């Protein structure tokens, strides 16, 4: 599912609302042991575009 997230998120990054919605879904789908990798990739890829969305989404993930 991590690879799926890496495919989908760039395609919806044109829309803040759609990006937020898909990111939350991806976080729910990705295997727990891959969450850190997803987080790192998201911050590297979209950190300048949507830092608030990323911080909010990943802060809600149970550690």
mmCIF file as Biopython writes it, N, C-alpha, C and O atoms, coordinates in Angstrom:
data_model
#
loop_
_atom_site.group_PDB
_atom_site.id
_atom_site.type_symbol
_atom_site.label_atom_id
_atom_site.label_alt_id
_atom_site.label_comp_id
_atom_site.label_asym_id
_atom_site.label_entity_id
_atom_site.label_seq_id
_atom_site.pdbx_PDB_ins_code
_atom_site.Cartn_x
_atom_site.Cartn_y
_atom_site.Cartn_z
_atom_site.occupancy
_atom_site.B_iso_or_equiv
_atom_site.auth_seq_id
_atom_site.auth_asym_id
_atom_site.pdbx_PDB_model_num
ATOM 1   N N  . UNK A ? 1  ? 0.806  -1.207 0.000  1.0 0.0 1  A 1 
ATOM 2   C CA . UNK A ? 1  ? 0.000  0.000  0.000  1.0 0.0 1  A 1 
ATOM 3   C C  . UNK A ? 1  ? 0.847  1.268  0.000  1.0 0.0 1  A 1 
ATOM 4   O O  . UNK A ? 1  ? 0.375  2.331  -0.402 1.0 0.0 1  A 1 
ATOM 5   N N  . UNK A ? 2  ? 2.075  1.161  0.443  1.0 0.0 2  A 1 
ATOM 6   C CA . UNK A ? 2  ? 2.958  2.326  0.424  1.0 0.0 2  A 1 
ATOM 7   C C  . UNK A ? 2  ? 3.187  2.794  -1.008 1.0 0.0 2  A 1 
ATOM 8   O O  . UNK A ? 2  ? 3.156  3.994  -1.285 1.0 0.0 2  A 1 
ATOM 9   N N  . UNK A ? 3  ? 3.413  1.864  -1.904 1.0 0.0 3  A 1 
ATOM 10  C CA . UNK A ? 3  ? 3.624  2.238  -3.306 1.0 0.0 3  A 1 
ATOM 11  C C  . UNK A ? 3  ? 2.362  2.849  -3.902 1.0 0.0 3  A 1 
ATOM 12  O O  . UNK A ? 3  ? 2.441  3.761  -4.725 1.0 0.0 3  A 1 
ATOM 13  N N  . UNK A ? 4  ? 1.216  2.357  -3.497 1.0 0.0 4  A 1 
ATOM 14  C CA . UNK A ? 4  ? -0.049 2.933  -3.954 1.0 0.0 4  A 1 
ATOM 15  C C  . UNK A ? 4  ? -0.154 4.387  -3.503 1.0 0.0 4  A 1 
ATOM 16  O O  . UNK A ? 4  ? -0.547 5.256  -4.281 1.0 0.0 4  A 1 
ATOM 17  N N  . UNK A ? 5  ? 0.199  4.650  -2.243 1.0 0.0 5  A 1 
ATOM 18  C CA . UNK A ? 5  ? 0.166  6.023  -1.727 1.0 0.0 5  A 1 
ATOM 19  C C  . UNK A ? 5  ? 1.101  6.920  -2.531 1.0 0.0 5  A 1 
ATOM 20  O O  . UNK A ? 5  ? 0.764  8.065  -2.834 1.0 0.0 5  A 1 
ATOM 21  N N  . UNK A ? 6  ? 2.271  6.400  -2.874 1.0 0.0 6  A 1 
ATOM 22  C CA . UNK A ? 6  ? 3.244  7.180  -3.642 1.0 0.0 6  A 1 
ATOM 23  C C  . UNK A ? 6  ? 2.765  7.447  -5.071 1.0 0.0 6  A 1 
ATOM 24  O O  . UNK A ? 6  ? 3.254  8.364  -5.731 1.0 0.0 6  A 1 
ATOM 25  N N  . UNK A ? 7  ? 1.826  6.660  -5.536 1.0 0.0 7  A 1 
ATOM 26  C CA . UNK A ? 7  ? 1.247  6.868  -6.859 1.0 0.0 7  A 1 
ATOM 27  C C  . UNK A ? 7  ? 0.092  7.859  -6.805 1.0 0.0 7  A 1 
ATOM 28  O O  . UNK A ? 7  ? -0.018 8.746  -7.652 1.0 0.0 7  A 1 
ATOM 29  N N  . UNK A ? 8  ? -0.764 7.704  -5.807 1.0 0.0 8  A 1 
ATOM 30  C CA . UNK A ? 8  ? -1.986 8.505  -5.708 1.0 0.0 8  A 1 
ATOM 31  C C  . UNK A ? 8  ? -1.733 9.939  -5.244 1.0 0.0 8  A 1 
ATOM 32  O O  . UNK A ? 8  ? -2.265 10.878 -5.837 1.0 0.0 8  A 1 
ATOM 33  N N  . UNK A ? 9  ? -0.946 10.120 -4.213 1.0 0.0 9  A 1 
ATOM 34  C CA . UNK A ? 9  ? -0.792 11.455 -3.621 1.0 0.0 9  A 1 
ATOM 35  C C  . UNK A ? 9  ? -0.258 12.503 -4.603 1.0 0.0 9  A 1 
ATOM 36  O O  . UNK A ? 9  ? -0.768 13.623 -4.610 1.0 0.0 9  A 1 
ATOM 37  N N  . UNK A ? 10 ? 0.727  12.196 -5.417 1.0 0.0 10 A 1 
ATOM 38  C CA . UNK A ? 10 ? 1.144  13.219 -6.388 1.0 0.0 10 A 1 
ATOM 39  C C  . UNK A ? 10 ? 0.038  13.594 -7.381 1.0 0.0 10 A 1 
ATOM 40  O O  . UNK A ? 10 ? -0.022 14.730 -7.850 1.0 0.0 10 A 1 
ATOM 41  N N  . UNK A ? 11 ? -0.827 12.641 -7.693 1.0 0.0 11 A 1 
ATOM 42  C CA . UNK A ? 11 ? -1.905 12.897 -8.659 1.0 0.0 11 A 1 
ATOM 43  C C  . UNK A ? 11 ? -2.987 13.811 -8.102 1.0 0.0 11 A 1 
ATOM 44  O O  . UNK A ? 11 ? -3.692 14.472 -8.865 1.0 0.0 11 A 1 
ATOM 45  N N  . UNK A ? 12 ? -3.124 13.855 -6.785 1.0 0.0 12 A 1 
ATOM 46  C CA . UNK A ? 12 ? -4.167 14.695 -6.177 1.0 0.0 12 A 1 
ATOM 47  C C  . UNK A ? 12 ? -3.590 15.930 -5.491 1.0 0.0 12 A 1 
ATOM 48  O O  . UNK A ? 12 ? -4.321 16.680 -4.845 1.0 0.0 12 A 1 
ATOM 49  N N  . UNK A ? 13 ? -2.299 16.140 -5.626 1.0 0.0 13 A 1 
ATOM 50  C CA . UNK A ? 13 ? -1.657 17.246 -4.909 1.0 0.0 13 A 1 
ATOM 51  C C  . UNK A ? 13 ? -2.045 18.624 -5.448 1.0 0.0 13 A 1 
ATOM 52  O O  . UNK A ? 13 ? -1.687 19.637 -4.848 1.0 0.0 13 A 1 
ATOM 53  N N  . UNK A ? 14 ? -2.758 18.679 -6.554 1.0 0.0 14 A 1 
ATOM 54  C CA . UNK A ? 14 ? -3.221 19.957 -7.099 1.0 0.0 14 A 1 
ATOM 55  C C  . UNK A ? 14 ? -4.325 20.569 -6.245 1.0 0.0 14 A 1 
ATOM 56  O O  . UNK A ? 14 ? -4.574 21.773 -6.318 1.0 0.0 14 A 1 
ATOM 57  N N  . UNK A ? 15 ? -4.990 19.741 -5.431 1.0 0.0 15 A 1 
ATOM 58  C CA . UNK A ? 15 ? -6.123 20.189 -4.620 1.0 0.0 15 A 1 
ATOM 59  C C  . UNK A ? 15 ? -5.850 19.927 -3.143 1.0 0.0 15 A 1 
ATOM 60  O O  . UNK A ? 15 ? -5.647 18.783 -2.735 1.0 0.0 15 A 1 
ATOM 61  N N  . UNK A ? 16 ? -5.848 20.978 -2.356 1.0 0.0 16 A 1 
ATOM 62  C CA . UNK A ? 16 ? -5.577 20.838 -0.919 1.0 0.0 16 A 1 
ATOM 63  C C  . UNK A ? 16 ? -6.578 19.898 -0.253 1.0 0.0 16 A 1 
ATOM 64  O O  . UNK A ? 16 ? -6.192 19.026 0.526  1.0 0.0 16 A 1 
ATOM 65  N N  . UNK A ? 17 ? -7.853 20.073 -0.556 1.0 0.0 17 A 1 
ATOM 66  C CA . UNK A ? 17 ? -8.893 19.246 0.060  1.0 0.0 17 A 1 
ATOM 67  C C  . UNK A ? 17 ? -8.762 17.772 -0.344 1.0 0.0 17 A 1 
ATOM 68  O O  . UNK A ? 17 ? -8.855 16.881 0.501  1.0 0.0 17 A 1 
ATOM 69  N N  . UNK A ? 18 ? -8.549 17.527 -1.621 1.0 0.0 18 A 1 
ATOM 70  C CA . UNK A ? 18 ? -8.413 16.158 -2.111 1.0 0.0 18 A 1 
ATOM 71  C C  . UNK A ? 18 ? -7.139 15.511 -1.562 1.0 0.0 18 A 1 
ATOM 72  O O  . UNK A ? 18 ? -7.140 14.333 -1.205 1.0 0.0 18 A 1 
ATOM 73  N N  . UNK A ? 19 ? -6.066 16.279 -1.497 1.0 0.0 19 A 1 
ATOM 74  C CA . UNK A ? 19 ? -4.815 15.760 -0.951 1.0 0.0 19 A 1 
ATOM 75  C C  . UNK A ? 19 ? -5.009 15.334 0.505  1.0 0.0 19 A 1 
ATOM 76  O O  . UNK A ? 19 ? -4.575 14.254 0.906  1.0 0.0 19 A 1 
ATOM 77  N N  . UNK A ? 20 ? -5.658 16.182 1.283  1.0 0.0 20 A 1 
ATOM 78  C CA . UNK A ? 20 ? -5.903 15.867 2.704  1.0 0.0 20 A 1 
ATOM 79  C C  . UNK A ? 20 ? -6.712 14.571 2.828  1.0 0.0 20 A 1 
ATOM 80  O O  . UNK A ? 20 ? -6.371 13.688 3.616  1.0 0.0 20 A 1 
ATOM 81  N N  . UNK A ? 21 ? -7.771 14.471 2.052  1.0 0.0 21 A 1 
ATOM 82  C CA . UNK A ? 21 ? -8.650 13.301 2.096  1.0 0.0 21 A 1 
ATOM 83  C C  . UNK A ? 21 ? -7.892 12.021 1.731  1.0 0.0 21 A 1 
ATOM 84  O O  . UNK A ? 21 ? -8.008 11.012 2.427  1.0 0.0 21 A 1 
ATOM 85  N N  . UNK A ? 22 ? -7.132 12.057 0.660  1.0 0.0 22 A 1 
ATOM 86  C CA . UNK A ? 22 ? -6.393 10.873 0.217  1.0 0.0 22 A 1 
ATOM 87  C C  . UNK A ? 22 ? -5.253 10.528 1.172  1.0 0.0 22 A 1 
ATOM 88  O O  . UNK A ? 22 ? -4.959 9.351  1.382  1.0 0.0 22 A 1 
ATOM 89  N N  . UNK A ? 23 ? -4.614 11.537 1.748  1.0 0.0 23 A 1 
ATOM 90  C CA . UNK A ? 23 ? -3.541 11.283 2.707  1.0 0.0 23 A 1 
ATOM 91  C C  . UNK A ? 23 ? -4.078 10.523 3.919  1.0 0.0 23 A 1 
ATOM 92  O O  . UNK A ? 23 ? -3.467 9.556  4.373  1.0 0.0 23 A 1 
ATOM 93  N N  . UNK A ? 24 ? -5.206 10.960 4.431  1.0 0.0 24 A 1 
ATOM 94  C CA . UNK A ? 24 ? -5.807 10.287 5.584  1.0 0.0 24 A 1 
ATOM 95  C C  . UNK A ? 24 ? -6.137 8.835  5.232  1.0 0.0 24 A 1 
ATOM 96  O O  . UNK A ? 24 ? -5.901 7.931  6.034  1.0 0.0 24 A 1 
ATOM 97  N N  . UNK A ? 25 ? -6.677 8.613  4.044  1.0 0.0 25 A 1 
ATOM 98  C CA . UNK A ? 25 ? -6.967 7.239  3.615  1.0 0.0 25 A 1 
ATOM 99  C C  . UNK A ? 25 ? -5.689 6.418  3.524  1.0 0.0 25 A 1 
ATOM 100 O O  . UNK A ? 25 ? -5.645 5.278  3.987  1.0 0.0 25 A 1 
ATOM 101 N N  . UNK A ? 26 ? -4.663 6.987  2.938  1.0 0.0 26 A 1 
ATOM 102 C CA . UNK A ? 26 ? -3.397 6.267  2.778  1.0 0.0 26 A 1 
ATOM 103 C C  . UNK A ? 26 ? -2.782 5.913  4.129  1.0 0.0 26 A 1 
ATOM 104 O O  . UNK A ? 26 ? -2.251 4.817  4.306  1.0 0.0 26 A 1 
ATOM 105 N N  . UNK A ? 27 ? -2.854 6.828  5.067  1.0 0.0 27 A 1 
ATOM 106 C CA . UNK A ? 27 ? -2.321 6.557  6.409  1.0 0.0 27 A 1 
ATOM 107 C C  . UNK A ? 27 ? -3.069 5.380  7.035  1.0 0.0 27 A 1 
ATOM 108 O O  . UNK A ? 27 ? -2.466 4.554  7.721  1.0 0.0 27 A 1 
ATOM 109 N N  . UNK A ? 28 ? -4.368 5.304  6.800  1.0 0.0 28 A 1 
ATOM 110 C CA . UNK A ? 28 ? -5.157 4.197  7.332  1.0 0.0 28 A 1 
ATOM 111 C C  . UNK A ? 28 ? -4.860 2.870  6.660  1.0 0.0 28 A 1 
ATOM 112 O O  . UNK A ? 28 ? -4.966 1.819  7.291  1.0 0.0 28 A 1 
ATOM 113 N N  . UNK A ? 29 ? -4.492 2.906  5.396  1.0 0.0 29 A 1 
ATOM 114 C CA . UNK A ? 29 ? -4.256 1.681  4.632  1.0 0.0 29 A 1 
ATOM 115 C C  . UNK A ? 29 ? -2.853 1.127  4.779  1.0 0.0 29 A 1 
ATOM 116 O O  . UNK A ? 29 ? -2.659 -0.088 4.761  1.0 0.0 29 A 1 
ATOM 117 N N  . UNK A ? 30 ? -1.883 1.996  4.924  1.0 0.0 30 A 1 
ATOM 118 C CA . UNK A ? 30 ? -0.486 1.541  4.896  1.0 0.0 30 A 1 
ATOM 119 C C  . UNK A ? 30 ? -0.186 0.679  6.126  1.0 0.0 30 A 1 
ATOM 120 O O  . UNK A ? 30 ? -0.726 0.903  7.210  1.0 0.0 30 A 1 
ATOM 121 N N  . UNK A ? 31 ? 0.669  -0.289 5.935  1.0 0.0 31 A 1 
ATOM 122 C CA . UNK A ? 31 ? 1.041  -1.182 7.024  1.0 0.0 31 A 1 
ATOM 123 C C  . UNK A ? 31 ? 1.697  -0.366 8.144  1.0 0.0 31 A 1 
ATOM 124 O O  . UNK A ? 31 ? 2.460  0.558  7.864  1.0 0.0 31 A 1 
ATOM 125 N N  . UNK A ? 32 ? 1.408  -0.696 9.406  1.0 0.0 32 A 1 
ATOM 126 C CA . UNK A ? 32 ? 1.960  0.086  10.519 1.0 0.0 32 A 1 
ATOM 127 C C  . UNK A ? 32 ? 3.485  0.236  10.482 1.0 0.0 32 A 1 
ATOM 128 O O  . UNK A ? 32 ? 4.015  1.277  10.868 1.0 0.0 32 A 1 
ATOM 129 N N  . UNK A ? 33 ? 4.183  -0.794 10.022 1.0 0.0 33 A 1 
ATOM 130 C CA . UNK A ? 33 ? 5.641  -0.712 10.001 1.0 0.0 33 A 1 
ATOM 131 C C  . UNK A ? 33 ? 6.155  0.163  8.845  1.0 0.0 33 A 1 
ATOM 132 O O  . UNK A ? 33 ? 7.357  0.413  8.748  1.0 0.0 33 A 1 
ATOM 133 N N  . UNK A ? 34 ? 5.263  0.621  7.980  1.0 0.0 34 A 1 
ATOM 134 C CA . UNK A ? 34 ? 5.649  1.474  6.851  1.0 0.0 34 A 1 
ATOM 135 C C  . UNK A ? 34 ? 5.233  2.932  7.059  1.0 0.0 34 A 1 
ATOM 136 O O  . UNK A ? 34 ? 5.490  3.775  6.199  1.0 0.0 34 A 1 
ATOM 137 N N  . UNK A ? 35 ? 4.598  3.235  8.186  1.0 0.0 35 A 1 
ATOM 138 C CA . UNK A ? 35 ? 4.118  4.598  8.430  1.0 0.0 35 A 1 
ATOM 139 C C  . UNK A ? 35 ? 5.249  5.622  8.478  1.0 0.0 35 A 1 
ATOM 140 O O  . UNK A ? 35 ? 5.112  6.728  7.956  1.0 0.0 35 A 1 
ATOM 141 N N  . UNK A ? 36 ? 6.348  5.256  9.097  1.0 0.0 36 A 1 
ATOM 142 C CA . UNK A ? 36 ? 7.463  6.207  9.178  1.0 0.0 36 A 1 
ATOM 143 C C  . UNK A ? 36 ? 8.025  6.491  7.781  1.0 0.0 36 A 1 
ATOM 144 O O  . UNK A ? 36 ? 8.375  7.627  7.463  1.0 0.0 36 A 1 
ATOM 145 N N  . UNK A ? 37 ? 8.104  5.463  6.968  1.0 0.0 37 A 1 
ATOM 146 C CA . UNK A ? 37 ? 8.593  5.647  5.597  1.0 0.0 37 A 1 
ATOM 147 C C  . UNK A ? 37 ? 7.637  6.542  4.802  1.0 0.0 37 A 1 
ATOM 148 O O  . UNK A ? 37 ? 8.072  7.407  4.042  1.0 0.0 37 A 1 
ATOM 149 N N  . UNK A ? 38 ? 6.328  6.323  4.987  1.0 0.0 38 A 1 
ATOM 150 C CA . UNK A ? 38 ? 5.338  7.173  4.323  1.0 0.0 38 A 1 
ATOM 151 C C  . UNK A ? 38 ? 5.478  8.616  4.784  1.0 0.0 38 A 1 
ATOM 152 O O  . UNK A ? 38 ? 5.465  9.540  3.971  1.0 0.0 38 A 1 
ATOM 153 N N  . UNK A ? 39 ? 5.611  8.802  6.077  1.0 0.0 39 A 1 
ATOM 154 C CA . UNK A ? 39 ? 5.765  10.145 6.635  1.0 0.0 39 A 1 
ATOM 155 C C  . UNK A ? 39 ? 7.002  10.837 6.064  1.0 0.0 39 A 1 
ATOM 156 O O  . UNK A ? 39 ? 6.927  11.984 5.624  1.0 0.0 39 A 1 
ATOM 157 N N  . UNK A ? 40 ? 8.124  10.148 6.071  1.0 0.0 40 A 1 
ATOM 158 C CA . UNK A ? 40 ? 9.359  10.730 5.540  1.0 0.0 40 A 1 
ATOM 159 C C  . UNK A ? 40 ? 9.200  11.121 4.073  1.0 0.0 40 A 1 
ATOM 160 O O  . UNK A ? 40 ? 9.599  12.213 3.667  1.0 0.0 40 A 1 
ATOM 161 N N  . UNK A ? 41 ? 8.617  10.228 3.287  1.0 0.0 41 A 1 
ATOM 162 C CA . UNK A ? 41 ? 8.423  10.496 1.863  1.0 0.0 41 A 1 
ATOM 163 C C  . UNK A ? 41 ? 7.485  11.689 1.652  1.0 0.0 41 A 1 
ATOM 164 O O  . UNK A ? 41 ? 7.749  12.553 0.816  1.0 0.0 41 A 1 
ATOM 165 N N  . UNK A ? 42 ? 6.401  11.729 2.407  1.0 0.0 42 A 1 
ATOM 166 C CA . UNK A ? 42 ? 5.437  12.827 2.271  1.0 0.0 42 A 1 
ATOM 167 C C  . UNK A ? 42 ? 6.072  14.168 2.610  1.0 0.0 42 A 1 
ATOM 168 O O  . UNK A ? 42 ? 5.872  15.150 1.894  1.0 0.0 42 A 1 
ATOM 169 N N  . UNK A ? 43 ? 6.834  14.213 3.696  1.0 0.0 43 A 1 
ATOM 170 C CA . UNK A ? 43 ? 7.452  15.480 4.082  1.0 0.0 43 A 1 
ATOM 171 C C  . UNK A ? 43 ? 8.513  15.907 3.068  1.0 0.0 43 A 1 
ATOM 172 O O  . UNK A ? 43 ? 8.669  17.100 2.808  1.0 0.0 43 A 1 
ATOM 173 N N  . UNK A ? 44 ? 9.238  14.955 2.496  1.0 0.0 44 A 1 
ATOM 174 C CA . UNK A ? 44 ? 10.226 15.295 1.462  1.0 0.0 44 A 1 
ATOM 175 C C  . UNK A ? 44 ? 9.549  15.774 0.186  1.0 0.0 44 A 1 
ATOM 176 O O  . UNK A ? 44 ? 10.023 16.705 -0.464 1.0 0.0 44 A 1 
ATOM 177 N N  . UNK A ? 45 ? 8.444  15.137 -0.169 1.0 0.0 45 A 1 
ATOM 178 C CA . UNK A ? 45 ? 7.781  15.416 -1.432 1.0 0.0 45 A 1 
ATOM 179 C C  . UNK A ? 45 ? 6.827  16.605 -1.361 1.0 0.0 45 A 1 
ATOM 180 O O  . UNK A ? 45 ? 6.778  17.417 -2.285 1.0 0.0 45 A 1 
ATOM 181 N N  . UNK A ? 46 ? 6.075  16.712 -0.277 1.0 0.0 46 A 1 
ATOM 182 C CA . UNK A ? 46 ? 5.023  17.730 -0.173 1.0 0.0 46 A 1 
ATOM 183 C C  . UNK A ? 46 ? 5.216  18.690 0.997  1.0 0.0 46 A 1 
ATOM 184 O O  . UNK A ? 46 ? 4.329  19.492 1.288  1.0 0.0 46 A 1 
ATOM 185 N N  . UNK A ? 47 ? 6.355  18.621 1.665  1.0 0.0 47 A 1 
ATOM 186 C CA . UNK A ? 47 ? 6.584  19.424 2.862  1.0 0.0 47 A 1 
ATOM 187 C C  . UNK A ? 47 ? 6.491  20.920 2.651  1.0 0.0 47 A 1 
ATOM 188 O O  . UNK A ? 47 ? 6.043  21.645 3.540  1.0 0.0 47 A 1 
ATOM 189 N N  . UNK A ? 48 ? 6.902  21.388 1.497  1.0 0.0 48 A 1 
ATOM 190 C CA . UNK A ? 48 ? 6.812  22.828 1.219  1.0 0.0 48 A 1 
ATOM 191 C C  . UNK A ? 48 ? 5.417  23.232 0.775  1.0 0.0 48 A 1 
ATOM 192 O O  . UNK A ? 48 ? 5.002  24.371 0.985  1.0 0.0 48 A 1 
ATOM 193 N N  . UNK A ? 49 ? 4.696  22.310 0.164  1.0 0.0 49 A 1 
ATOM 194 C CA . UNK A ? 49 ? 3.369  22.600 -0.376 1.0 0.0 49 A 1 
ATOM 195 C C  . UNK A ? 49 ? 2.284  22.540 0.701  1.0 0.0 49 A 1 
ATOM 196 O O  . UNK A ? 49 ? 1.445  23.435 0.792  1.0 0.0 49 A 1 
ATOM 197 N N  . UNK A ? 50 ? 2.306  21.484 1.512  1.0 0.0 50 A 1 
ATOM 198 C CA . UNK A ? 50 ? 1.247  21.260 2.502  1.0 0.0 50 A 1 
ATOM 199 C C  . UNK A ? 50 ? 1.799  20.900 3.884  1.0 0.0 50 A 1 
ATOM 200 O O  . UNK A ? 50 ? 1.435  19.853 4.419  1.0 0.0 50 A 1 
ATOM 201 N N  . UNK A ? 51 ? 2.649  21.714 4.470  1.0 0.0 51 A 1 
ATOM 202 C CA . UNK A ? 51 ? 3.219  21.343 5.777  1.0 0.0 51 A 1 
ATOM 203 C C  . UNK A ? 51 ? 2.168  21.196 6.879  1.0 0.0 51 A 1 
ATOM 204 O O  . UNK A ? 51 ? 2.278  20.310 7.726  1.0 0.0 51 A 1 
ATOM 205 N N  . UNK A ? 52 ? 1.159  22.054 6.871  1.0 0.0 52 A 1 
ATOM 206 C CA . UNK A ? 52 ? 0.142  21.980 7.927  1.0 0.0 52 A 1 
ATOM 207 C C  . UNK A ? 52 ? -0.684 20.700 7.834  1.0 0.0 52 A 1 
ATOM 208 O O  . UNK A ? 52 ? -0.986 20.072 8.849  1.0 0.0 52 A 1 
ATOM 209 N N  . UNK A ? 53 ? -1.043 20.321 6.619  1.0 0.0 53 A 1 
ATOM 210 C CA . UNK A ? 53 ? -1.823 19.094 6.426  1.0 0.0 53 A 1 
ATOM 211 C C  . UNK A ? 53 ? -1.006 17.888 6.875  1.0 0.0 53 A 1 
ATOM 212 O O  . UNK A ? 53 ? -1.522 17.005 7.559  1.0 0.0 53 A 1 
ATOM 213 N N  . UNK A ? 54 ? 0.257  17.851 6.494  1.0 0.0 54 A 1 
ATOM 214 C CA . UNK A ? 54 ? 1.114  16.727 6.868  1.0 0.0 54 A 1 
ATOM 215 C C  . UNK A ? 54 ? 1.293  16.648 8.378  1.0 0.0 54 A 1 
ATOM 216 O O  . UNK A ? 54 ? 1.170  15.574 8.967  1.0 0.0 54 A 1 
ATOM 217 N N  . UNK A ? 55 ? 1.581  17.780 9.001  1.0 0.0 55 A 1 
ATOM 218 C CA . UNK A ? 55 ? 1.754  17.790 10.463 1.0 0.0 55 A 1 
ATOM 219 C C  . UNK A ? 55 ? 0.497  17.308 11.173 1.0 0.0 55 A 1 
ATOM 220 O O  . UNK A ? 55 ? 0.571  16.517 12.113 1.0 0.0 55 A 1 
ATOM 221 N N  . UNK A ? 56 ? -0.654 17.787 10.720 1.0 0.0 56 A 1 
ATOM 222 C CA . UNK A ? 56 ? -1.913 17.393 11.331 1.0 0.0 56 A 1 
ATOM 223 C C  . UNK A ? 56 ? -2.193 15.900 11.125 1.0 0.0 56 A 1 
ATOM 224 O O  . UNK A ? 56 ? -2.553 15.198 12.070 1.0 0.0 56 A 1 
ATOM 225 N N  . UNK A ? 57 ? -2.029 15.426 9.911  1.0 0.0 57 A 1 
ATOM 226 C CA . UNK A ? 57 ? -2.344 14.035 9.597  1.0 0.0 57 A 1 
ATOM 227 C C  . UNK A ? 57 ? -1.439 13.059 10.352 1.0 0.0 57 A 1 
ATOM 228 O O  . UNK A ? 57 ? -1.912 12.069 10.911 1.0 0.0 57 A 1 
ATOM 229 N N  . UNK A ? 58 ? -0.152 13.343 10.364 1.0 0.0 58 A 1 
ATOM 230 C CA . UNK A ? 58 ? 0.768  12.404 11.012 1.0 0.0 58 A 1 
ATOM 231 C C  . UNK A ? 58 ? 0.811  12.572 12.527 1.0 0.0 58 A 1 
ATOM 232 O O  . UNK A ? 58 ? 1.259  11.664 13.227 1.0 0.0 58 A 1 
ATOM 233 N N  . UNK A ? 59 ? 0.360  13.701 13.046 1.0 0.0 59 A 1 
ATOM 234 C CA . UNK A ? 59 ? 0.300  13.846 14.506 1.0 0.0 59 A 1 
ATOM 235 C C  . UNK A ? 59 ? -0.868 13.049 15.084 1.0 0.0 59 A 1 
ATOM 236 O O  . UNK A ? 59 ? -0.884 12.723 16.271 1.0 0.0 59 A 1 
ATOM 237 N N  . UNK A ? 60 ? -1.842 12.739 14.231 1.0 0.0 60 A 1 
ATOM 238 C CA . UNK A ? 60 ? -3.012 11.964 14.678 1.0 0.0 60 A 1 
ATOM 239 C C  . UNK A ? 60 ? -2.764 10.464 14.631 1.0 0.0 60 A 1 
ATOM 240 O O  . UNK A ? 60 ? -3.614 9.681  15.053 1.0 0.0 60 A 1 
ATOM 241 N N  . UNK A ? 61 ? -1.606 10.060 14.120 1.0 0.0 61 A 1 
ATOM 242 C CA . UNK A ? 61 ? -1.279 8.633  14.031 1.0 0.0 61 A 1 
ATOM 243 C C  . UNK A ? 61 ? -0.773 8.165  15.390 1.0 0.0 61 A 1 
ATOM 244 O O  . UNK A ? 61 ? 0.104  8.789  15.988 1.0 0.0 61 A 1 
ATOM 245 N N  . UNK A ? 62 ? -1.331 7.072  15.863 1.0 0.0 62 A 1 
ATOM 246 C CA . UNK A ? 62 ? -0.879 6.526  17.157 1.0 0.0 62 A 1 
ATOM 247 C C  . UNK A ? 62 ? 0.553  6.055  17.023 1.0 0.0 62 A 1 
ATOM 248 O O  . UNK A ? 62 ? 0.890  5.308  16.104 1.0 0.0 62 A 1 
ATOM 249 N N  . UNK A ? 63 ? 1.386  6.490  17.937 1.0 0.0 63 A 1 
ATOM 250 C CA . UNK A ? 63 ? 2.808  6.141  17.884 1.0 0.0 63 A 1 
ATOM 251 C C  . UNK A ? 63 ? 3.062  4.763  18.446 1.0 0.0 63 A 1 
ATOM 252 O O  . UNK A ? 63 ? 4.206  4.310  18.478 1.0 0.0 63 A 1 
#
